[in-house]
Amino acid sequence: MRSVLTSAQDVLRRMHGIEAAVDLLLVDPRPVPRGAATQLLAALAEDNSCNAAAIERCNGVQALLDTLRRSEAGDHDTAVSVAALAALGRLAQQSNHSRNAVRLAGGVPLIIRVLADCSSRLLVAGEAAACLGAVAIDNLENQVSIGEEGAVQPLITAAEAASGCRRLRLRFLSALRSISSLHPDNRMRIEEVGGRALLQEIMQLGEPQGRRSNGRGRTSPAELLSASIIGILAYETWRELYAHLRALFA
C-alpha cells in the first residue's frame, strides 16, 4: 500500500509542480516565493527517486545551489538555507548521478563554506553536514573533492560546538564517517585534527547508509503532516508563479 506522502508527491509531479517550483527559483528572487519553492522541492524529493530524477532533469540542482548561494550571501534566511540543503541532500541520497551533479555544479565548496560560516547557526551547519555526507555516499571522487576543499576541520569544529546535543553532534560525526569511508586521506585528516580517539569513534558508527528504508503500509502522523505541507506549499508556489507570469505579460 502506497503511503499518503508518496501519493501526494507523485500527484504534484504529474501536475508539473516540480517544473513550477524550479522556475520560481530561477525567476523570482523574493524571499517568500523562493522559500516556498525550496521547501516544496525538499518535500517532493524525500524518499522518492522518481521525483529526484525529475528535479535533476529540470536543472533543479543548479537552481537549489544558486538559491543557497543567494540566501547565504544576502539575508541569511535560515529556513531557505536549510530547505535548499535538505533538498540537495535528499537528491544525493537517491542516486550517484545526483551526487555527481552536485559536485559538477560547484556544490562541494559552497556547502563547505556554508558549514564553516554557520558556527553560530548549528541548525544550518547540521543540514550542511548531512548534505555533504549524502554527496559522499559510495563516491570516491566526491570524497576526494570534499577532503581537498577542507571539510574535515569545520566538521570537527561543529561537532565540538554541538557536544551538548548528542543528536546534532551525531550528524557531524556521521558526515565525517561518510566522507572517509572510501578515502584514507580523509581518515588521516580526521586523526590529525581530532586525534585517534575521535577517528575510532567515527569509524565505529558503521557503514554510511544510502537511501533510507521506508516502511510501507501504515501511514504515520509525520507522513500525514508532510503530505499536508506539500499541498500548502504547492498552492503557494502556483499562486506566486501565476502572479509572476501575469505581471510579465500584463
Secondary structure, DSSP 4 states (H G I P E B T S, - for coil): ---HHHHHHHHHHHTTHHHHHHHHHHH---HHHHHHHHHHHHHHHTT-HHHHHHHHHTTHHHHHHHHHHHHHHTT--HHHHHHHHHHHHHHHHH-HHHHHHHHHTTHHHHHHHHHHH-TT-HHHHHHHHHHHHHHHTT-HHHHHHHHHTT-HHHHHHHHHHTTT-HHHHHHHHHHHHHHTSS-HHHHHHHHHHH-HHHHHHHHTT-SPP-SPP---SSPPHHHHHHHHHHHHHHHHHHHHHHHHHHHHH-
